């Protein structure tokens, strides 16, 4: 239970309890603002009854034709707010918006293979490992350089589930651009 | 022709080679002095090269020649220059002048609109939107016009014009609705905003109750669903609000809806004619909460809503009509104490009622559960988390009951340590163990501040804080991902004057971008206070880069909102922009950077040039500019267990090594560079004025200056006064010179006094750092006196030379002492177990089972005091 609402720019001044988590990347402010400008309905935050930010999901839609899809750019929950089903709720919200507002074929996301807890959750939500992306994550002195798991979930518009036929070989980062 | 002539300049700018570009401009201008394109580009280059005054002068001269604006090169160069200079009015004047040559140029009108929008110039923005909507039938311009009118009215102080503007905005939107041109939730939000500001809440509810496309938009937007309930409450339609809230809560679990539902019911109970009706209303809502509490995924919200309802009823004077808040709190805890969020959820409701009888009830309930929770913690993650939550409540209750007995705070820490650091769960990195280690260290810190608050007990305070640090570090060694342990460790290291390890931990937190504004205060400035200038300067420069990039990029984000039609972001983006651009931390970061630069080594010529060329006009502050600053520094991230209004129990406040820089600090460190500038420029009148201002600040400081800041500021005042005195060769300078030398001597560790671990961890390094800085300012004074051939230069030079010899001798002796004694003294003084020591259990634990980490912490101090401090201090003028 939380208040789910759109993410606001002013939230950037209060999201440290979420973003100090080591798996959560803090981007340039302009990155967040561009998501707010372009896809406001895909950038959602959960706020606790004590008015603390609990977690957020940030997404976009991109691609053409049958590659038109929702992309989860960030999904993060403050350590204190885990095991509440919050990440699942935020993911469902993003999937709903991708399906009902943007009429996408699928939703995809990238995750560090070392983040096993997140991978388990995505699998539980119906995501499959679509392909691996070589050195997608660059080491920053705190986190190592790593492959990414590109995971996907088909939405109802993809009737034949073509979007989730796995690619066996690992691909380069540039192959993932839409 | 013009383009070809300017090509070399553009090429140089693309490289980018500013110097070459400037040369090319000058070359062209020598041949064609009235080449406006070259003048415009030169203005831009000067603006980008930190020469704003020259740029402004040249730019205004081009601007005063209307015919020059016919050129696209002039328009572009000059508008970019004014943008870089932060002169939006002039930027708009460029476009306006250009419009005289092509009045129907849509892109020029758009530029005017965007320039105004980026700078909150709502009147100009409105005017441009009117022009655009006249020129083009594009619907987006109608919305730009509506948003401009709305912003203008919101920020206007004109009571006559604002209603007219809003009425006009409303009409434009109504026409859009009629024409089927309201097509997005963003536009709908603008419409609702226009009505809201006019208090047309009923009309808003009608809009939101509409069928068809609008209804679909609202149902797909969670914020609008909640807004509708809120509106129904505003118009007093409580029954409808309740129905809407119930409908919303049937399909989702949203706390904002629960709160509104409760608010509507409490209002209705207040209006109910008789007790029976009141009870009936309370029973209905309670029954709904009970029902939802049984639904998977909704239980937590519904149960917490019961607590909130009961608390609100009490606050409204309706007693236990919806149940006893205290009983419901413990019922909630029984069900959700295994969740980490539980304490955060329930804390506000415990804090809401602080009557002794209520707190006593909580204490009894806690005592009944605490021992059992402790005993079963090893059984599972859930059981361990339950104990953590109860320990947090124990902490809160002690604070709310006004507990100041250190023994009570230090009681029963050992089990927390054993579980948090010594258990098998801890080795498996169970998060509840890190939480427990944190609570243990919080208790040690709290107990220490109560036990050793007197000035003569500070040595014991440091010893206790060292133990807290060992606990925090042990927790970090076990679970490197716990940022809360790291935040506290940074604070305690700095409190004990150990910078290097604090900085290393800070680095592991990967704090960057906007976090430099909210969390930069944790580290920025602390290095300078402890003699570690180089790394502090790096943090400062990172911070300055963030602010500069933000300032140049944010305007594009505001433009994007209009281009994308996501108008609901406008106000939020403008507020965010203002918060960062006028941020207190930004001012602090800039001042620290300037302070560090002023402190860098340089020969006489370089030093004088540095102060002479300093642009001091841009750092002037008035009461008005200071009060406009936003304090975005995040102090709540430290996971405090007590409410912010309880200063004695506020660990964030207690663990500050120096006061958080506030207005006094910003003003003082804005004035110091001005003092030095006017001093080297021999502008005695301005110097005297700035010295008076600085004196006023330091005499009336409200506790935001540290002891060393005060020392430095007073020292600078003496430096400035000495200069004025020495400007007239007839005057003697002995008194002022003597006073300054005495300040520095007093703050350099003396050969005669035996150093101690306590003096190192409290004031001696900080004092030496401030004295070293003051010496550098005195050296600049000496250079200024020499440059102006004033006889006092000689006396000052001799005195400084003598002082340096003495300081070097003392400091070398101190360093030798540190090398010889620190390690043993940490063992003897900070890890000794004394009779009656309330931290005896803690000492035994950290020395026993956490021996390795404790040695690592001790080493951090030894290395900090022996190596890190001197690596920079020895490069400074005093000790070079």
Interface residues (C-beta under 8 A of the other chain):
Chain A: X1 X2 X3 X4 X5 X6 X8 X9 X10 X12 X13 X14 X16 X17 X19 X20 X21 X22 X26 X27 X28 X29 X30 X33 X34 X36 X37 X38 X40 X41 X47 X48 X49 X50 X52 X54 X79 X80 X81 X82 X83 X84 X85 X93 X97 X100 X101 X140 X141 X142
Chain B: X185 X186 X220 X221 X222 X223 X226 X252 X253 X254 X255 X256 X258 X297 X298 X300 X301 X302 X304 X308 X339 X340 X341 X344 X345 X347 X348 X431 X480 X481 X482 X483 X507 X508 X509 X510 X511 X512 X513 X514 X515 X517 X518 X519 X549 X550 X553 X554 X556 X557 X560 X561 X564 X566 X568 X569 X572 X573 X575 X576 X579 X580 X632 X634 X636 X637 X639
